[in-house]
């Protein structure tokens, strides 16, 4: 069984290991606006894990209630989209290759990149 790692840069996964995941939120103001022009700092990464047994868990903070789970290939084409976590995780761990994962709440989307190897 393969486990997943997500990060802003790509990380390869190794079988039988659950890795930390870094997701980058979009749609949330993570930092106060700077100056009068309204420029914002880049989003801070949020660490979490994705595990076939325990699901998705944010580290050090409450895990949001996701309403959409999407997997995109390296060409930015949507491979699949799910409305529930178990179906998303089953699909994710059945894949090999490089993917972008997007987890969405009503307020924001969290994005990370993954390389899946069996």
N, CA, C and O atoms as a Tinker XYZ file with bonds, in Angstrom:
   472  protein
     1  N      0.849000   -1.174000    0.000000    73     2
     2  CA     0.000000    0.000000    0.000000    64     1     3
     3  C      0.895000    1.237000    0.000000    63     2     4     5
     4  O      1.850000    1.304000    0.773000    81     3
     5  N      0.606000    2.200000   -0.840000    73     3     6
     6  CA     1.375000    3.431000   -0.931000    64     5     7
     7  C      0.770000    4.494000   -0.029000    63     6     8     9
     8  O     -0.433000    4.477000    0.235000    81     7
     9  N      1.580000    5.398000    0.435000    73     7    10
    10  CA     1.139000    6.539000    1.226000    64     9    11
    11  C      1.491000    7.798000    0.451000    63    10    12    13
    12  O      2.231000    7.731000   -0.530000    81    11
    13  N      0.982000    8.927000    0.868000    73    11    14
    14  CA     1.162000   10.149000    0.091000    64    13    15
    15  C      1.896000   11.232000    0.845000    63    14    16    17
    16  O      1.809000   11.340000    2.068000    81    15
    17  N      2.609000   12.019000    0.098000    73    15    18
    18  CA     3.216000   13.253000    0.593000    64    17    19
    19  C      2.836000   14.367000   -0.371000    63    18    20    21
    20  O      2.919000   14.189000   -1.586000    81    19
    21  N      2.433000   15.477000    0.141000    73    19    22
    22  CA     2.172000   16.652000   -0.663000    64    21    23
    23  C      3.107000   17.743000   -0.212000    63    22    24    25
    24  O      3.437000   17.835000    0.970000    81    23
    25  N      3.530000   18.557000   -1.125000    73    23    26
    26  CA     4.325000   19.710000   -0.746000    64    25    27
    27  C      4.249000   20.723000   -1.869000    63    26    28    29
    28  O      3.777000   20.417000   -2.965000    81    27
    29  N      4.715000   21.933000   -1.593000    73    27    30
    30  CA     4.709000   22.936000   -2.635000    64    29    31
    31  C      5.666000   22.516000   -3.738000    63    30    32    33
    32  O      5.352000   22.651000   -4.921000    81    31
    33  N      6.834000   22.007000   -3.357000    73    31    34
    34  CA     7.719000   21.350000   -4.307000    64    33    35
    35  C      7.319000   19.885000   -4.308000    63    34    36    37
    36  O      6.651000   19.435000   -3.378000    81    35
    37  N      7.706000   19.135000   -5.318000    73    35    38
    38  CA     7.301000   17.741000   -5.385000    64    37    39
    39  C      8.116000   16.878000   -4.449000    63    38    40    41
    40  O      9.315000   17.092000   -4.272000    81    39
    41  N      7.461000   15.905000   -3.854000    73    39    42
    42  CA     8.130000   14.906000   -3.023000    64    41    43
    43  C      7.632000   13.541000   -3.468000    63    42    44    45
    44  O      6.445000   13.363000   -3.742000    81    43
    45  N      8.536000   12.587000   -3.537000    73    43    46
    46  CA     8.136000   11.222000   -3.861000    64    45    47
    47  C      7.682000   10.522000   -2.596000    63    46    48    49
    48  O      8.158000   10.826000   -1.502000    81    47
    49  N      6.774000    9.598000   -2.747000    73    47    50
    50  CA     6.305000    8.821000   -1.612000    64    49    51
    51  C      6.993000    7.470000   -1.619000    63    50    52    53
    52  O      7.473000    7.007000   -2.654000    81    51
    53  N      7.036000    6.852000   -0.471000    73    51    54
    54  CA     7.570000    5.507000   -0.372000    64    53    55
    55  C      6.495000    4.606000    0.197000    63    54    56    57
    56  O      5.718000    5.043000    1.046000    81    55
    57  N      6.426000    3.362000   -0.244000    73    55    58
    58  CA     5.390000    2.458000    0.250000    64    57    59
    59  C      5.453000    2.282000    1.759000    63    58    60    61
    60  O      6.531000    2.214000    2.348000    81    59
    61  N      4.283000    2.210000    2.370000    73    59    62
    62  CA     4.191000    1.933000    3.796000    64    61    63
    63  C      4.523000    3.088000    4.710000    63    62    64    65
    64  O      4.695000    2.881000    5.911000    81    63
    65  N      4.622000    4.310000    4.182000    73    63    66
    66  CA     4.989000    5.466000    5.001000    64    65    67
    67  C      3.954000    6.577000    4.844000    63    66    68    69
    68  O      3.552000    6.902000    3.727000    81    67
    69  N      3.530000    7.151000    5.949000    73    67    70
    70  CA     2.682000    8.337000    5.895000    64    69    71
    71  C      3.589000    9.540000    6.082000    63    70    72    73
    72  O      4.360000    9.595000    7.040000    81    71
    73  N      3.504000   10.497000    5.179000    73    71    74
    74  CA     4.372000   11.675000    5.228000    64    73    75
    75  C      3.577000   12.913000    5.594000    63    74    76    77
    76  O      2.351000   12.949000    5.482000    81    75
    77  N      4.303000   13.920000    6.031000    73    75    78
    78  CA     3.676000   15.219000    6.241000    64    77    79
    79  C      3.320000   15.814000    4.896000    63    78    80    81
    80  O      3.997000   15.573000    3.897000    81    79
    81  N      2.268000   16.582000    4.877000    73    79    82
    82  CA     1.763000   17.202000    3.664000    64    81    83
    83  C      1.783000   18.700000    3.863000    63    82    84    85
    84  O      1.417000   19.185000    4.934000    81    83
    85  N      2.204000   19.448000    2.848000    73    83    86
    86  CA     2.115000   20.898000    2.898000    64    85    87
    87  C      1.112000   21.341000    1.860000    63    86    88    89
    88  O      1.296000   21.112000    0.664000    81    87
    89  N      0.051000   21.974000    2.317000    73    87    90
    90  CA    -0.966000   22.528000    1.430000    64    89    91
    91  C     -0.889000   24.040000    1.505000    63    90    92    93
    92  O     -0.609000   24.607000    2.561000    81    91
    93  N     -1.139000   24.682000    0.388000    73    91    94
    94  CA    -1.105000   26.126000    0.331000    64    93    95
    95  C     -2.511000   26.646000    0.073000    63    94    96    97
    96  O     -3.100000   26.354000   -0.968000    81    95
    97  N     -3.059000   27.423000    1.025000    73    95    98
    98  CA    -4.422000   27.912000    0.857000    64    97    99
    99  C     -4.521000   29.036000   -0.164000    63    98   100   101
   100  O     -3.642000   29.892000   -0.263000    81    99
   101  N     -5.599000   29.013000   -0.908000    73    99   102
   102  CA    -5.943000   30.107000   -1.827000    64   101   103
   103  C     -7.348000   30.550000   -1.453000    63   102   104   105
   104  O     -8.189000   29.719000   -1.112000    81   103
   105  N     -7.607000   31.825000   -1.512000    73   103   106
   106  CA    -8.935000   32.315000   -1.193000    64   105   107
   107  C     -9.071000   32.760000    0.257000    63   106   108   109
   108  O    -10.116000   33.279000    0.650000    81   107
   109  N     -8.030000   32.564000    1.052000    73   107   110
   110  CA    -8.035000   33.035000    2.432000    64   109   111
   111  C     -6.989000   34.124000    2.576000    63   110   112   113
   112  O     -5.918000   34.021000    1.980000    81   111
   113  N     -7.261000   35.145000    3.333000    73   111   114
   114  CA    -6.254000   36.140000    3.648000    64   113   115
   115  C     -5.515000   35.640000    4.873000    63   114   116   117
   116  O     -5.982000   35.787000    6.002000    81   115
   117  N     -4.363000   35.050000    4.635000    73   115   118
   118  CA    -3.590000   34.458000    5.716000    64   117   119
   119  C     -2.757000   35.498000    6.461000    63   118   120   121
   120  O     -2.374000   35.280000    7.610000    81   119
   121  N     -2.477000   36.616000    5.818000    73   119   122
   122  CA    -1.665000   37.677000    6.404000    64   121   123
   123  C     -2.412000   38.989000    6.233000    63   122   124   125
   124  O     -3.142000   39.163000    5.257000    81   123
   125  N     -2.242000   39.901000    7.154000    73   123   126
   126  CA    -2.858000   41.214000    6.936000    64   125   127
   127  C     -2.257000   41.873000    5.706000    63   126   128   129
   128  O     -1.105000   41.624000    5.352000    81   127
   129  N     -3.039000   42.702000    5.073000    73   127   130
   130  CA    -2.538000   43.410000    3.902000    64   129   131
   131  C     -1.460000   44.388000    4.316000    63   130   132   133
   132  O     -1.501000   44.964000    5.403000    81   131
   133  N     -0.491000   44.566000    3.424000    73   131   134
   134  CA     0.626000   45.456000    3.693000    64   133   135
   135  C      0.466000   46.743000    2.898000    63   134   136   137
   136  O     -0.019000   46.731000    1.766000    81   135
   137  N      0.869000   47.830000    3.490000    73   135   138
   138  CA     0.900000   49.097000    2.774000    64   137   139
   139  C     -0.471000   49.543000    2.298000    63   138   140   141
   140  O     -1.487000   48.913000    2.593000    81   139
   141  N     -0.478000   50.617000    1.571000    73   139   142
   142  CA    -1.731000   51.172000    1.100000    64   141   143
   143  C     -2.184000   50.578000   -0.220000    63   142   144   145
   144  O     -3.332000   50.771000   -0.622000    81   143
   145  N     -1.284000   49.844000   -0.916000    73   143   146
   146  CA    -1.662000   49.278000   -2.202000    64   145   147
   147  C     -2.399000   47.960000   -2.057000    63   146   148   149
   148  O     -2.921000   47.444000   -3.046000    81   147
   149  N     -2.459000   47.396000   -0.855000    73   147   150
   150  CA    -3.197000   46.165000   -0.635000    64   149   151
   151  C     -2.453000   44.911000   -1.028000    63   150   152   153
   152  O     -3.081000   43.876000   -1.252000    81   151
   153  N     -1.124000   44.966000   -1.122000    73   151   154
   154  CA    -0.356000   43.771000   -1.446000    64   153   155
   155  C     -0.358000   42.821000   -0.263000    63   154   156   157
   156  O     -0.266000   43.244000    0.889000    81   155
   157  N     -0.466000   41.518000   -0.564000    73   155   158
   158  CA    -0.442000   40.516000    0.492000    64   157   159
   159  C      0.805000   39.664000    0.374000    63   158   160   161
   160  O      1.362000   39.508000   -0.713000    81   159
   161  N      1.239000   39.119000    1.489000    73   159   162
   162  CA     2.331000   38.158000    1.491000    64   161   163
   163  C      1.805000   36.831000    0.937000    63   162   164   165
   164  O      0.599000   36.587000    0.960000    81   163
   165  N      2.705000   35.973000    0.437000    73   163   166
   166  CA     2.256000   34.651000   -0.028000    64   165   167
   167  C      1.669000   33.833000    1.122000    63   166   168   169
   168  O      2.005000   34.052000    2.286000    81   167
   169  N      0.799000   32.898000    0.785000    73   167   170
   170  CA     0.188000   32.032000    1.792000    64   169   171
   171  C      1.248000   31.190000    2.484000    63   170   172   173
   172  O      2.236000   30.781000    1.875000    81   171
   173  N      1.025000   30.943000    3.756000    73   171   174
   174  CA     1.897000   30.052000    4.511000    64   173   175
   175  C      1.457000   28.615000    4.272000    63   174   176   177
   176  O      0.262000   28.338000    4.171000    81   175
   177  N      2.421000   27.695000    4.181000    73   175   178
   178  CA     2.018000   26.291000    4.025000    64   177   179
   179  C      1.383000   25.769000    5.309000    63   178   180   181
   180  O      1.747000   26.187000    6.408000    81   179
   181  N      0.441000   24.862000    5.159000    73   179   182
   182  CA    -0.212000   24.217000    6.290000    64   181   183
   183  C      0.138000   22.738000    6.233000    63   182   184   185
   184  O     -0.074000   22.082000    5.213000    81   183
   185  N      0.673000   22.218000    7.323000    73   183   186
   186  CA     1.067000   20.814000    7.361000    64   185   187
   187  C     -0.123000   19.931000    7.687000    63   186   188   189
   188  O     -0.933000   20.251000    8.557000    81   187
   189  N     -0.218000   18.814000    6.976000    73   187   190
   190  CA    -1.242000   17.822000    7.265000    64   189   191
   191  C     -0.757000   16.464000    6.784000    63   190   192   193
   192  O      0.286000   16.363000    6.138000    81   191
   193  N     -1.507000   15.431000    7.096000    73   191   194
   194  CA    -1.192000   14.097000    6.611000    64   193   195
   195  C     -2.381000   13.548000    5.846000    63   194   196   197
   196  O     -3.533000   13.885000    6.119000    81   195
   197  N     -2.073000   12.695000    4.883000    73   195   198
   198  CA    -3.102000   11.934000    4.180000    64   197   199
   199  C     -2.732000   10.474000    4.371000    63   198   200   201
   200  O     -1.643000   10.038000    3.995000    81   199
   201  N     -3.641000    9.737000    4.953000    73   199   202
   202  CA    -3.389000    8.341000    5.275000    64   201   203
   203  C     -4.629000    7.524000    4.910000    63   202   204   205
   204  O     -5.744000    7.948000    5.213000    81   203
   205  N     -4.466000    6.372000    4.272000    73   203   206
   206  CA    -5.631000    5.571000    3.889000    64   205   207
   207  C     -6.480000    5.121000    5.077000    63   206   208   209
   208  O     -7.687000    4.926000    4.934000    81   207
   209  N     -5.864000    4.954000    6.245000    73   207   210
   210  CA    -6.610000    4.488000    7.412000    64   209   211
   211  C     -7.232000    5.617000    8.221000    63   210   212   213
   212  O     -8.384000    5.515000    8.645000    81   211
   213  N     -6.475000    6.700000    8.440000    73   211   214
   214  CA    -6.977000    7.768000    9.307000    64   213   215
   215  C     -7.470000    9.000000    8.546000    63   214   216   217
   216  O     -7.984000    9.930000    9.168000    81   215
   217  N     -7.329000    9.032000    7.226000    73   215   218
   218  CA    -7.839000   10.137000    6.428000    64   217   219
   219  C     -6.918000   11.346000    6.401000    63   218   220   221
   220  O     -5.701000   11.218000    6.530000    81   219
   221  N     -7.514000   12.520000    6.230000    73   219   222
   222  CA    -6.779000   13.784000    6.140000    64   221   223
   223  C     -6.818000   14.468000    7.494000    63   222   224   225
   224  O     -7.889000   14.651000    8.072000    81   223
   225  N     -5.654000   14.845000    8.000000    73   223   226
   226  CA    -5.559000   15.528000    9.299000    64   225   227
   227  C     -4.580000   16.680000    9.206000    63   226   228   229
   228  O     -3.430000   16.485000    8.814000    81   227
   229  N     -5.021000   17.881000    9.563000    73   227   230
   230  CA    -4.117000   19.016000    9.659000    64   229   231
   231  C     -3.326000   18.884000   10.955000    63   230   232   233
   232  O     -3.856000   18.431000   11.969000    81   231
   233  N     -2.064000   19.279000   10.917000    73   231   234
   234  CA    -1.183000   19.176000   12.077000    64   233   235
   235  C     -1.149000   20.523000   12.788000    63   234   236   237
   236  O     -0.820000   21.544000   12.184000    81   235
   237  N     -1.490000   20.520000   14.070000    73   235   238
   238  CA    -1.420000   21.730000   14.873000    64   237   239
   239  C     -2.615000   22.647000   14.763000    63   238   240   241
   240  O     -2.611000   23.734000   15.342000    81   239
   241  N     -3.622000   22.245000   14.048000    73   239   242
   242  CA    -4.847000   23.050000   13.957000    64   241   243
   243  C     -5.993000   22.148000   13.521000    63   242   244   245
   244  O     -5.785000   21.011000   13.098000    81   243
   245  N     -7.196000   22.676000   13.632000    73   243   246
   246  CA    -8.378000   21.905000   13.274000    64   245   247
   247  C     -8.424000   21.654000   11.764000    63   246   248   249
   248  O     -8.142000   22.551000   10.969000    81   247
   249  N     -8.775000   20.448000   11.386000    73   247   250
   250  CA    -8.910000   20.097000    9.977000    64   249   251
   251  C    -10.221000   20.678000    9.450000    63   250   252   253
   252  O    -11.277000   20.445000   10.037000    81   251
   253  N    -10.166000   21.432000    8.347000    73   251   254
   254  CA   -11.392000   22.021000    7.802000    64   253   255
   255  C    -12.374000   20.954000    7.322000    63   254   256   257
   256  O    -12.006000   19.796000    7.122000    81   255
   257  N    -13.618000   21.363000    7.142000    73   255   258
   258  CA   -14.632000   20.498000    6.543000    64   257   259
   259  C    -14.571000   20.688000    5.038000    63   258   260   261
   260  O    -15.059000   21.687000    4.507000    81   259
   261  N    -13.974000   19.731000    4.359000    73   259   262
   262  CA   -13.834000   19.822000    2.914000    64   261   263
   263  C    -15.129000   19.403000    2.235000    63   262   264   265
   264  O    -15.821000   18.491000    2.689000    81   263
   265  N    -15.443000   20.085000    1.137000    73   263   266
   266  CA   -16.640000   19.744000    0.373000    64   265   267
   267  C    -16.286000   19.196000   -1.010000    63   266   268   269
   268  O    -17.138000   18.616000   -1.683000    81   267
   269  N    -15.035000   19.376000   -1.435000    73   267   270
   270  CA   -14.612000   18.891000   -2.742000    64   269   271
   271  C    -13.146000   18.476000   -2.681000    63   270   272   273
   272  O    -12.305000   19.201000   -2.150000    81   271
   273  N    -12.856000   17.309000   -3.228000    73   271   274
   274  CA   -11.513000   16.732000   -3.269000    64   273   275
   275  C    -11.190000   16.483000   -4.732000    63   274   276   277
   276  O    -11.880000   15.703000   -5.388000    81   275
   277  N    -10.136000   17.142000   -5.269000    73   275   278
   278  CA    -9.819000   17.023000   -6.691000    64   277   279
   279  C     -8.375000   16.573000   -6.893000    63   278   280   281
   280  O     -7.482000   16.906000   -6.114000    81   279
   281  N     -8.177000   15.807000   -7.963000    73   279   282
   282  CA    -6.843000   15.361000   -8.358000    64   281   283
   283  C     -6.640000   15.785000   -9.807000    63   282   284   285
   284  O     -7.459000   15.470000  -10.670000    81   283
   285  N     -5.533000   16.509000  -10.078000    73   283   286
   286  CA    -5.189000   16.978000  -11.410000    64   285   287
   287  C     -3.872000   16.340000  -11.833000    63   286   288   289
   288  O     -2.974000   16.160000  -11.011000    81   287
   289  N     -3.755000   15.997000  -13.123000    73   287   290
   290  CA    -2.502000   15.430000  -13.610000    64   289   291
   291  C     -1.484000   16.543000  -13.857000    63   290   292   293
   292  O     -1.780000   17.719000  -13.643000    81   291
   293  N     -0.278000   16.170000  -14.309000    73   291   294
   294  CA     0.783000   17.153000  -14.508000    64   293   295
   295  C      0.472000   18.134000  -15.637000    63   294   296   297
   296  O      1.107000   19.184000  -15.733000    81   295
   297  N     -0.502000   17.803000  -16.494000    73   295   298
   298  CA    -0.943000   18.716000  -17.536000    64   297   299
   299  C     -2.094000   19.600000  -17.097000    63   298   300   301
   300  O     -2.702000   20.286000  -17.919000    81   299
   301  N     -2.398000   19.589000  -15.809000    73   299   302
   302  CA    -3.459000   20.388000  -15.190000    64   301   303
   303  C     -4.865000   19.991000  -15.650000    63   302   304   305
   304  O     -5.783000   20.810000  -15.638000    81   303
   305  N     -5.024000   18.725000  -16.054000    73   303   306
   306  CA    -6.344000   18.191000  -16.411000    64   305   307
   307  C     -6.905000   17.468000  -15.196000    63   306   308   309
   308  O     -6.195000   16.706000  -14.541000    81   307
   309  N     -8.174000   17.704000  -14.893000    73   307   310
   310  CA    -8.795000   17.058000  -13.740000    64   309   311
   311  C     -8.926000   15.554000  -14.007000    63   310   312   313
   312  O     -9.585000   15.137000  -14.960000    81   311
   313  N     -8.294000   14.757000  -13.160000    73   311   314
   314  CA    -8.352000   13.304000  -13.253000    64   313   315
   315  C     -9.638000   12.807000  -12.603000    63   314   316   317
   316  O    -10.327000   11.941000  -13.144000    81   315
   317  N     -9.952000   13.365000  -11.436000    73   315   318
   318  CA   -11.178000   12.990000  -10.739000    64   317   319
   319  C    -11.500000   14.028000   -9.671000    63   318   320   321
   320  O    -10.630000   14.763000   -9.205000    81   319
   321  N    -12.769000   14.066000   -9.300000    73   319   322
   322  CA   -13.256000   14.963000   -8.253000    64   321   323
   323  C    -14.273000   14.193000   -7.429000    63   322   324   325
   324  O    -15.104000   13.467000   -7.975000    81   323
   325  N    -14.205000   14.352000   -6.128000    73   323   326
   326  CA   -15.078000   13.605000   -5.223000    64   325   327
   327  C    -15.686000   14.540000   -4.196000    63   326   328   329
   328  O    -15.108000   15.570000   -3.852000    81   327
   329  N    -16.841000   14.173000   -3.721000    73   327   330
   330  CA   -17.515000   14.909000   -2.665000    64   329   331
   331  C    -17.316000   14.278000   -1.300000    63   330   332   333
   332  O    -17.832000   14.784000   -0.304000    81   331
   333  N    -16.563000   13.165000   -1.239000    73   331   334
   334  CA   -16.300000   12.556000    0.068000    64   333   335
   335  C    -14.862000   12.079000    0.158000    63   334   336   337
   336  O    -14.251000   11.695000   -0.840000    81   335
   337  N    -14.339000   12.111000    1.363000    73   335   338
   338  CA   -12.940000   11.807000    1.616000    64   337   339
   339  C    -12.547000   10.365000    1.310000    63   338   340   341
   340  O    -11.511000   10.159000    0.678000    81   339
   341  N    -13.319000    9.349000    1.724000    73   339   342
   342  CA   -12.895000    7.964000    1.451000    64   341   343
   343  C    -12.724000    7.660000   -0.047000    63   342   344   345
   344  O    -11.769000    6.985000   -0.432000    81   343
   345  N    -13.628000    8.144000   -0.881000    73   343   346
   346  CA   -13.511000    7.905000   -2.326000    64   345   347
   347  C    -12.270000    8.604000   -2.881000    63   346   348   349
   348  O    -11.561000    8.038000   -3.714000    81   347
   349  N    -12.002000    9.834000   -2.425000    73   347   350
   350  CA   -10.811000   10.572000   -2.845000    64   349   351
   351  C     -9.543000    9.814000   -2.467000    63   350   352   353
   352  O     -8.655000    9.645000   -3.302000    81   351
   353  N     -9.449000    9.359000   -1.232000    73   351   354
   354  CA    -8.251000    8.663000   -0.769000    64   353   355
   355  C     -8.066000    7.348000   -1.517000    63   354   356   357
   356  O     -6.941000    7.004000   -1.881000    81   355
   357  N     -9.146000    6.607000   -1.754000    73   355   358
   358  CA    -9.050000    5.362000   -2.528000    64   357   359
   359  C     -8.506000    5.648000   -3.926000    63   358   360   361
   360  O     -7.626000    4.934000   -4.406000    81   359
   361  N     -9.022000    6.683000   -4.577000    73   359   362
   362  CA    -8.556000    7.036000   -5.918000    64   361   363
   363  C     -7.105000    7.490000   -5.891000    63   362   364   365
   364  O     -6.315000    7.088000   -6.745000    81   363
   365  N     -6.748000    8.324000   -4.921000    73   363   366
   366  CA    -5.391000    8.849000   -4.818000    64   365   367
   367  C     -4.373000    7.720000   -4.704000    63   366   368   369
   368  O     -3.364000    7.720000   -5.408000    81   367
   369  N     -4.630000    6.769000   -3.831000    73   367   370
   370  CA    -3.661000    5.709000   -3.591000    64   369   371
   371  C     -3.689000    4.623000   -4.656000    63   370   372   373
   372  O     -2.921000    3.664000   -4.581000    81   371
   373  N     -4.563000    4.760000   -5.644000    73   371   374
   374  CA    -4.550000    3.818000   -6.762000    64   373   375
   375  C     -3.720000    4.355000   -7.934000    63   374   376   377
   376  O     -3.502000    3.643000   -8.914000    81   375
   377  N     -3.257000    5.603000   -7.837000    73   375   378
   378  CA    -2.532000    6.261000   -8.924000    64   377   379
   379  C     -1.017000    6.153000   -8.772000    63   378   380   381
   380  O     -0.502000    5.897000   -7.684000    81   379
   381  N     -0.325000    6.352000   -9.871000    73   379   382
   382  CA     1.117000    6.562000   -9.861000    64   381   383
   383  C      1.396000    7.753000  -10.764000    63   382   384   385
   384  O      0.665000    7.985000  -11.727000    81   383
   385  N      2.435000    8.502000  -10.468000    73   383   386
   386  CA     2.806000    9.656000  -11.269000    64   385   387
   387  C      2.753000   10.947000  -10.477000    63   386   388   389
   388  O      2.656000   10.932000   -9.250000    81   387
   389  N      2.819000   12.082000  -11.197000    73   387   390
   390  CA     2.822000   13.406000  -10.583000    64   389   391
   391  C      1.429000   14.020000  -10.676000    63   390   392   393
   392  O      0.790000   13.984000  -11.728000    81   391
   393  N      0.965000   14.587000   -9.553000    73   391   394
   394  CA    -0.383000   15.151000   -9.490000    64   393   395
   395  C     -0.416000   16.401000   -8.636000    63   394   396   397
   396  O      0.441000   16.617000   -7.779000    81   395
   397  N     -1.435000   17.226000   -8.891000    73   395   398
   398  CA    -1.774000   18.357000   -8.020000    64   397   399
   399  C     -3.073000   17.971000   -7.335000    63   398   400   401
   400  O     -3.997000   17.462000   -7.968000    81   399
   401  N     -3.130000   18.217000   -6.049000    73   399   402
   402  CA    -4.329000   17.899000   -5.280000    64   401   403
   403  C     -4.916000   19.199000   -4.763000    63   402   404   405
   404  O     -4.197000   20.063000   -4.261000    81   403
   405  N     -6.225000   19.329000   -4.891000    73   403   406
   406  CA    -6.932000   20.502000   -4.392000    64   405   407
   407  C     -8.041000   20.040000   -3.455000    63   406   408   409
   408  O     -8.894000   19.239000   -3.837000    81   407
   409  N     -8.022000   20.546000   -2.235000    73   407   410
   410  CA    -9.038000   20.249000   -1.230000    64   409   411
   411  C     -9.774000   21.549000   -0.942000    63   410   412   413
   412  O     -9.159000   22.532000   -0.529000    81   411
   413  N    -11.086000   21.564000   -1.156000    73   411   414
   414  CA   -11.841000   22.819000   -1.053000    64   413   415
   415  C    -12.855000   22.801000    0.077000    63   414   416   417
   416  O    -13.513000   21.793000    0.334000    81   415
   417  N    -12.966000   23.951000    0.751000    73   415   418
   418  CA   -14.028000   24.215000    1.711000    64   417   419
   419  C    -14.930000   25.260000    1.062000    63   418   420   421
   420  O    -14.705000   25.642000   -0.086000    81   419
   421  N    -15.930000   25.716000    1.773000    73   419   422
   422  CA   -16.769000   26.787000    1.226000    64   421   423
   423  C    -16.006000   28.104000    1.129000    63   422   424   425
   424  O    -16.352000   28.958000    0.313000    81   423
   425  N    -14.961000   28.280000    1.959000    73   423   426
   426  CA   -14.224000   29.538000    2.001000    64   425   427
   427  C    -12.926000   29.537000    1.223000    63   426   428   429
   428  O    -12.488000   30.598000    0.779000    81   427
   429  N    -12.282000   28.371000    1.038000    73   427   430
   430  CA   -10.938000   28.351000    0.469000    64   429   431
   431  C    -10.628000   27.014000   -0.172000    63   430   432   433
   432  O    -11.306000   26.013000    0.059000    81   431
   433  N     -9.575000   27.029000   -0.993000    73   431   434
   434  CA    -9.025000   25.801000   -1.559000    64   433   435
   435  C     -7.599000   25.650000   -1.062000    63   434   436   437
   436  O     -6.879000   26.638000   -0.916000    81   435
   437  N     -7.190000   24.422000   -0.802000    73   435   438
   438  CA    -5.842000   24.097000   -0.353000    64   437   439
   439  C     -5.211000   23.227000   -1.424000    63   438   440   441
   440  O     -5.788000   22.217000   -1.826000    81   439
   441  N     -4.017000   23.617000   -1.894000    73   439   442
   442  CA    -3.386000   22.931000   -3.005000    64   441   443
   443  C     -1.994000   22.460000   -2.639000    63   442   444   445
   444  O     -1.248000   23.163000   -1.958000    81   443
   445  N     -1.646000   21.257000   -3.098000    73   443   446
   446  CA    -0.316000   20.706000   -2.926000    64   445   447
   447  C      0.008000   19.815000   -4.095000    63   446   448   449
   448  O     -0.869000   19.495000   -4.897000    81   447
   449  N      1.268000   19.406000   -4.204000    73   447   450
   450  CA     1.752000   18.587000   -5.315000    64   449   451
   451  C      2.293000   17.284000   -4.774000    63   450   452   453
   452  O      2.818000   17.234000   -3.662000    81   451
   453  N      2.167000   16.223000   -5.565000    73   451   454
   454  CA     2.524000   14.901000   -5.110000    64   453   455
   455  C      3.116000   14.071000   -6.245000    63   454   456   457
   456  O      2.724000   14.218000   -7.403000    81   455
   457  N      4.048000   13.211000   -5.909000    73   455   458
   458  CA     4.539000   12.189000   -6.826000    64   457   459
   459  C      4.232000   10.867000   -6.171000    63   458   460   461
   460  O      4.712000   10.597000   -5.070000    81   459
   461  N      3.439000   10.032000   -6.825000    73   459   462
   462  CA     3.035000    8.743000   -6.287000    64   461   463
   463  C      3.815000    7.624000   -6.965000    63   462   464   465
   464  O      3.838000    7.522000   -8.192000    81   463
   465  N      4.447000    6.794000   -6.160000    73   463   466
   466  CA     5.163000    5.624000   -6.661000    64   465   467
   467  C      4.737000    4.428000   -5.837000    63   466   468   469
   468  O      4.526000    4.541000   -4.630000    81   467
   469  N      4.612000    3.307000   -6.473000    73   467   470
   470  CA     4.239000    2.076000   -5.772000    64   469   471
   471  C      5.473000    1.347000   -5.327000    63   470   472
   472  O      5.375000    0.283000   -4.716000    81   471
